[in-house]
Amino acid sequence: MDLYTSNALKCAEITTKNYSTSFSMGVRTLNKKYRPAIYAIYGFVRFADEIVDTFHDQDKASLLKEFRQQTYDAIDKKMSTNPILHAYQWAVNTYAIDRELIDAFLFSMEMDLDKKTFSLDEYQRYIYGSAEVVGLMCLRVFYAGRDEEYKQLLTPARKLGEAFQKVNFLRDIRSDLKERGRVYFPEVDIEQFSKDDKDKIEQEIWEDFQGAFPGIKSLDKEVRLGVYLAYRYYLELLRKIQGVSPGDVQKQRFRVSNTDKLILLVKCYLRNKFGWM
C-alpha cells in the first residue's frame, strides 16, 4: 500500500474514532486485516450524513450532488484528493463493493434533504439505503471472493441493519422532529406518541433482532465478536427505551455509559470465546 492511501485510511480511522466510540470499539475487535476497509466505509457514510444533518447554513443539495459525483469519480479513477473518498474508493475497488449499494445509500441521503414524513414504502426504502446497505458493504469485506457465503448471510445482515436504524429512530425521535422536522415512522403522530405506537415499534425491532441473530452466530470467528458486540449494544439501548414511558422517550436521548460498554465487551468476549451465544 502506498503512503498516500495509508494516510487516507488513517484519516478514515480518526474520523471513526472521533464520531463513534461504540463503533470504534467494535472495529477494534475485528481481525486487523478487516479494519482499514471498515473504517473507510464508516468515514464515507459519516461524511455524507454530516452534509444532510449538520451543514444548515450551506446548500446541502448542491454539496450532496458534488459528493456523489466525487465519490464515483474516485471509484472510477481509483484515487481522490479527498482522503475520506480516497479511502472509500480503495475499499470499494479492493473488495468489489456493489455500486447498487452505494446508489441506495446516496439516495437515502437525498431523501433526508426534503422528506419530512414517510409512507411505509419510503420508510422501508430509506432504511435499506441508510442502514442495511452499510451492513452489506461490511459483509462484502468480510466475505471477499466468497459469494455463496455472502448470499447466505444477506438476509440476517439486512435485518441487523434494520434493527439498528429503528433503534436510532426511536431514541432520536424528539431531536429528529424538533431539530430537523422529520418523522420517520409511518402513520405515527409524534406529538401524540402513544404506548401502543411505542409497543408496536419495539416489537418490530425485536423481530428484526431475532432475524439477525442466526446470521451473527454463523459469522467467521475473525469478525463475529465485533458484530455480536454491536448487536448487544443496540439490544441494551432498546431495553433502556422499553423501560420508560412514551413521554420519557421524547424528553431524553438514551445511551449506554462507557462503563457499561466495557462490561458488554467483556461479556461478549467470553460468550463468543466459549460458545455461550
N, C-alpha and C positions, 0 to 999 in steps of 0.2 A: 504494500500500500504506500502511495506517495505521501510526502509530508503534508501537502495541501488537503488531501482527503482525510488524513489522520486528524489534522487540525479541525476540519469541518465537523467530523464525528465527535470530537471533544466539545465543540460548541453545542451540538445537539444534546450531549450528556449533561453539560452545565445547565442548559435550558430545562431539561427534565428535572434535575435536582432542585432548581430554583422554584419551579412551579408546583411540583408534587412530591412531597416526602414519601407518601404511601406508595405511589407508583415506582419511585426510585428504589424503595426497599424491596419491592417485588422483583425488579430487574436485577438487582444485585444477587438474588438467589438463583438466577439462571446460570447455566454454563457460560463461561466467559466468551465463547465464540459467538453466542447469540446477542450479546448485549449491545454492540455498536449499532446493529440494524434496528433493534427495538428502540433505542434512544433516538435514532434518526426518524423513525415513524412518529414517535411522540412529539419530537420537535416540530415536525411538519404540521401535524394536526393542531398543536398548540398555537402556532403562529396564525393559522387560518382562523381559529376560534377567537384569537385576540382581535383580529380585524373586525369581526362582526359583533363582538361583545364589548370592546373597550374603546375603540377609536371614534368616540362620539362627535368629535369636532372635525372629523375628516369625511371625505366622500367614500363611504365604505364600499359602495357598489363598484366604484372605479378601482379602488385598492384591491378588492377581491378578484375583479376581472384581470388586473395586472398579475396578481398572484397566481391565478390559474394558468395564464399564458407562460409565465416564467417557470412554472412547475413543468409543463410539458416541453418547453424549450430545454430545460435542464436534463430531462429524461432523454430527449432525442439527441442532444449534444454530448451527453454524459459528463456534463460539468456545469457549474454556475458560480458566479462571483458572490452569490448569496450563500454563506456557509451552511445554513439550515437546508436550503434547497439542494445544495451540492451533496450533503449527507444523505438526503432523502433519495435523490436520483441514484446514488450509489447502492442504497438498499433495494430500490425498485429493480435496477438492472442486474444486480448481483443475485437476487432471489426470485427474479421473474414474477414480480407482483403484478397481478392482472390490472390493466387500466380501467376495467369496468368498476373495480373497487374504488379507484381514485375519482372517477367520474361521479360515482354515487356519493362519495364523501363531499366533494365540492358542491354538488347540487344541494345537499342538505345545508351546507353553509350559506348558499344563496337563499334558501328558504328563510333563514334567520334574518335576512335583510328586511323583509317586508311582511312575512307571515306573523300574525298575532294570535290567531286561533286556528285549530287544525281539525279537519274531518278525520274519520277513522283511517281512511286510505292515506291521507297526508301524514298522519301520525306514524303509521307503520313505515311509510317510505322514509320519513325523517329519521326514525330510529335505526333503520337499516343503514342509511348513509352516514349517520353521525357516530354510530357506535358499533354495529355489527361488523361493518367492513373493516374497522380498525382491528378488531379481533382476528378477522380473516387475513389481514396483512401480516399480523404477527404469526398466525398459524402457518402461513406460507414460508416464513423464515424458519420456523421450527421444523417444517417438513419439506424442505427444498429437495426437488427431484423425487419426491415420494408421493405421487399423485393419488394413488389409491387410498393411502392412509389419510391424506389431506381431505379427500372427499368424504371419507367415513366420519371425520370429525367436524365437518361443515355445520351440521345442524346444532350440535351442542355448543359449538363456538358462537354461533349466532344467538342462541338462547342466552348465553352468558353475557354477551354484549347488550342484549335487550334488557336483561335484568339490571345490569349496571346503570344503563341510561335511565330506566324508570325510577330507580332509587335516587339518582341525581335530580330528576324532575321533581320527585316528591319532597326531597329535603330543600330544594331551591324554589319551591312553589311560590313563596312570598316574593323573593327577590326577582324572579322572572316576571311576575306581574307588576310589581311596583317600579322596578328599575328599567325593564325592557318592554313592558306591556304585553308579554307573551303568556298564553295559556296553552300548554302542550296537550294536556289530557282532553280528549274529545268529549263534548257534551257535559263538561263539569264547570259549574259556576264557582269560581274560587272564592268569591265574596260570600257565598253561601255554602262553603265547603262542609259537607256533612259526614257523619260517621259511616253512612252507607257508601258514600263516594270513596272514603279512605279505605274502608274494608275491601271494597271491590278491587282497588288498585293494588293493595298489598297482596291479595290473593293471586292476582295476575303475576306479580313479581315472584311469589313463592313457586308458582308453577314453572316460571322461566328458570329459576334456580334448580328445580328438580330435573328439568330437561337438560340442564347443562352438566350436572354432576357426573353422570356416567362417562361423558367425554373427558372430564378432568382426570378421572381415575385411569383412563386409557392412555393418557399422555406419556411421552418418554420421560424417564426419570430425570433427565437433564433439564427439563423445563417445568415439570409438574409442580414442584414446590412453589414457584413464583405465581403460577396461575391459581393454585389452591389458596395461597395467601390472599390474593386479590378477592377470590370468592368469599373467603371467611371474613375479610374486612367489610365487604358490602353486606354480607349477612348481618354483621354486627350493627351496621348503620340501620338496616331495616328493622332489627329488633328494637333499637332505641326509638325509632319512629312509631313502631307498633304500640309501644308502651305509653304513648301520650295521646291527648285529645286532638281532634282536627284543628281546634283553635291554637294549640301549642305548636303545631307544625307550621302555622303561619307566623308565629312570633319569633322563632329561632331557627338557626341552621345547625343541624346536628353533625357532630364529628366524633371521631374516635381519638382519644388522647394519645400522646406519644408513648406513655407508659403502657396503655392497653395495646397499642400496636406492637410493642416489643413482646408483650405476653402472648399475643396472637402468633407472632413469628416463632416463638419457642414451641408453642402448642402445635403449630402447623408442621414445623420441622420434625417433631417427634412422631406425629401422626403419619407423615409422609415416609419417614425413615423406617418405621416399624409396621407399616401397612395397616394403620388403625383408621383409615379414612372411611 
